[in-house]
Amino acid sequence: MSEDNSNLIHVYLDDGDEPIVSYRPPVRFELDTTQLEDGPHTLKVVATDASGHKGVRTIPFEVRNGPGIDVEGLQDNDMLEGKVPILLNAYGGAKEPFWEPSRAETPAPVPTWAWVLLLVVVAWSAFYIAQQWNAPDEFASSPTYSLFTGEGEYAQPAGEAPSRSRANIGATLYRTSCSSCHQGNGEGVAGAFPPLAGDPVVTDEDPTRHIEIILFGMQGKAIEGVEYSAAMPPFAKQLSDEEVAAIINHERTSWGNDAPTVTAEEVQKVRAEGD
């Protein structure tokens, strides 16, 4: 007695001649893709009714049980020239239930625009803090932050050595406004920024020219036969009379210089004459 093949469902995989399963409908079965290679496959279902007529349905599918692969530097149908750097990463997989998530994070360089934005934010923040920050009230009158003494006067009379607090203020202002060019030791930079140690203008008994240079700037001046090409910027708008006096007094009493000091009133007079 022959086997009745009518009203059956035969399931074929890829180009196989023999069905992987044959059942009478309805049927539910499990396709084990772990036994298949990753890539495209085809499932063909052939159903036969009682009269012997066949219906065929082909279902293409793709298996991906192996590690996922990430490619940086190359995309489908790219046209390439020369040497192309390519970064590959693989992660996960059906047979790897406990995999490290960090493997899925393909490393990539920080984009240039992000670095530029960061630098702009940092520069703006520094500028804003420098312009807007004020010392707390409890420190505002200390020598570190205050430009005035407790009596409300800043600069000492001409010819007198500056007090410790005034000298500290002058040194601080010099460091923040002048030392990047003239250097902390007052030696300057050869051919660019003149030295202040022993400079005839700084050691002159008459401080007028010294005050004028700090207030109004200078460029292209030969000092003792040496040409200095870099420009000295004017500080009239950035510094008060008291601040200019403090810087001048620091320069006239430092690095071996021993010249008479100045007062804020002298600075104010030169400023008014130059306006």
PEJOKA-V826245 format. One record per residue. RES is the residue in one letter. PHI is phi in degrees with one decimal (* if undefined). Layout:
res->RES phi->PHI
res->RES phi->PHI
//
This chain:
res->M phi->*
res->S phi->-78.4
res->E phi->-73.6
res->D phi->-81.6
res->N phi->-96.6
res->S phi->-77.0
res->N phi->54.6
res->L phi->-123.5
res->I phi->-115.0
res->H phi->-111.0
res->V phi->-114.9
res->Y phi->-115.1
res->L phi->-113.7
res->D phi->54.9
res->D phi->-103.8
res->G phi->-65.7
res->D phi->-83.7
res->E phi->-105.0
res->P phi->-66.1
res->I phi->-80.3
res->V phi->-148.9
res->S phi->-140.0
res->Y phi->-138.2
res->R phi->-88.3
res->P phi->-73.5
res->P phi->-76.3
res->V phi->-136.7
res->R phi->-132.9
res->F phi->-141.1
res->E phi->-112.4
res->L phi->-95.0
res->D phi->-87.9
res->T phi->-78.4
res->T phi->-67.2
res->Q phi->-90.7
res->L phi->-106.4
res->E phi->-73.8
res->D phi->-62.4
res->G phi->134.2
res->P phi->-75.1
res->H phi->-141.6
res->T phi->-135.3
res->L phi->-109.5
res->K phi->-111.7
res->V phi->-111.1
res->V phi->-117.9
res->A phi->-112.2
res->T phi->-120.2
res->D phi->-92.5
res->A phi->-64.8
res->S phi->-87.2
res->G phi->93.1
res->H phi->-77.1
res->K phi->-113.5
res->G phi->-117.3
res->V phi->-125.5
res->R phi->-133.2
res->T phi->-108.9
res->I phi->-121.9
res->P phi->-77.2
res->F phi->-151.5
res->E phi->-127.3
res->V phi->-102.3
res->R phi->-142.0
res->N phi->-95.8
res->G phi->-76.0
res->P phi->-59.2
res->G phi->-68.6
res->I phi->-118.6
res->D phi->-115.2
res->V phi->-124.5
res->E phi->-113.8
res->G phi->107.5
res->L phi->-151.0
res->Q phi->-122.3
res->D phi->-57.3
res->N phi->65.0
res->D phi->-67.4
res->M phi->-102.1
res->L phi->-111.6
res->E phi->-140.5
res->G phi->63.5
res->K phi->-88.8
res->V phi->-119.2
res->P phi->-73.4
res->I phi->-127.5
res->L phi->-113.1
res->L phi->-116.3
res->N phi->-145.7
res->A phi->-133.9
res->Y phi->-154.9
res->G phi->67.9
res->G phi->139.7
res->A phi->-63.6
res->K phi->-95.5
res->E phi->-124.8
res->P phi->-68.8
res->F phi->-116.1
res->W phi->-115.5
res->E phi->-78.8
res->P phi->-58.5
res->S phi->-62.8
res->R phi->-67.2
res->A phi->-79.6
res->E phi->-93.4
res->T phi->-68.2
res->P phi->-64.6
res->A phi->-144.7
res->P phi->-67.0
res->V phi->-67.6
res->P phi->-62.6
res->T phi->-58.8
res->W phi->-61.1
res->A phi->-68.1
res->W phi->-64.3
res->V phi->-61.4
res->L phi->-61.4
res->L phi->-61.0
res->L phi->-64.0
res->V phi->-63.9
res->V phi->-63.3
res->V phi->-63.4
res->A phi->-64.4
res->W phi->-63.9
res->S phi->-61.6
res->A phi->-62.7
res->F phi->-64.1
res->Y phi->-63.6
res->I phi->-62.9
res->A phi->-64.0
res->Q phi->-84.0
res->Q phi->-106.8
res->W phi->-72.5
res->N phi->-122.2
res->A phi->-67.7
res->P phi->-57.9
res->D phi->-56.0
res->E phi->-69.8
res->F phi->-111.4
res->A phi->-61.2
res->S phi->-94.2
res->S phi->-77.7
res->P phi->-59.9
res->T phi->-66.7
res->Y phi->-108.5
res->S phi->-86.4
res->L phi->-97.5
res->F phi->-131.5
res->T phi->-84.8
res->G phi->-62.3
res->E phi->-87.0
res->G phi->86.4
res->E phi->-110.2
res->Y phi->-106.4
res->A phi->-85.7
res->Q phi->-82.5
res->P phi->-58.3
res->A phi->-60.1
res->G phi->91.2
res->E phi->-89.4
res->A phi->-68.4
res->P phi->-67.1
res->S phi->-66.9
res->R phi->-60.3
res->S phi->-66.1
res->R phi->-66.8
res->A phi->-64.1
res->N phi->-62.9
res->I phi->-65.2
res->G phi->-61.3
res->A phi->-65.1
res->T phi->-65.6
res->L phi->-64.0
res->Y phi->-62.1
res->R phi->-61.9
res->T phi->-83.7
res->S phi->-110.7
res->C phi->-124.6
res->S phi->-67.7
res->S phi->-64.0
res->C phi->-102.1
res->H phi->-85.4
res->Q phi->71.8
res->G phi->-65.6
res->N phi->-93.5
res->G phi->74.1
res->E phi->-86.2
res->G phi->67.1
res->V phi->-128.1
res->A phi->-54.1
res->G phi->78.8
res->A phi->-123.1
res->F phi->-124.0
res->P phi->-70.4
res->P phi->-74.0
res->L phi->-100.0
res->A phi->-70.1
res->G phi->78.7
res->D phi->-65.4
res->P phi->-57.0
res->V phi->-67.4
res->V phi->-72.0
res->T phi->-95.0
res->D phi->-65.6
res->E phi->-61.3
res->D phi->-91.4
res->P phi->-85.5
res->T phi->-57.0
res->R phi->-64.7
res->H phi->-59.9
res->I phi->-65.0
res->E phi->-59.2
res->I phi->-64.6
res->I phi->-69.3
res->L phi->-72.4
res->F phi->-112.9
res->G phi->80.0
res->M phi->-165.6
res->Q phi->-152.2
res->G phi->68.0
res->K phi->-101.4
res->A phi->-92.8
res->I phi->-119.3
res->E phi->52.1
res->G phi->83.6
res->V phi->-108.4
res->E phi->-83.7
res->Y phi->-117.5
res->S phi->-80.7
res->A phi->-69.7
res->A phi->-84.1
res->M phi->-91.7
res->P phi->-72.9
res->P phi->-76.5
res->F phi->-116.3
res->A phi->-59.7
res->K phi->-86.7
res->Q phi->-91.5
res->L phi->-119.1
res->S phi->-79.7
res->D phi->-59.7
res->E phi->-64.2
res->E phi->-68.2
res->V phi->-61.2
res->A phi->-61.4
res->A phi->-64.4
res->I phi->-65.0
res->I phi->-59.8
res->N phi->-65.6
res->H phi->-65.0
res->E phi->-69.4
res->R phi->-81.7
res->T phi->-126.0
res->S phi->-122.0
res->W phi->59.1
res->G phi->90.8
res->N phi->-73.1
res->D phi->-143.8
res->A phi->-116.3
res->P phi->-59.1
res->T phi->-86.1
res->V phi->-125.1
res->T phi->-113.5
res->A phi->-62.5
res->E phi->-65.1
res->E phi->-65.7
res->V phi->-64.5
res->Q phi->-61.7
res->K phi->-64.8
res->V phi->-66.2
res->R phi->-61.5
res->A phi->-64.8
res->E phi->-69.3
res->G phi->-88.1
res->D phi->-73.5
//
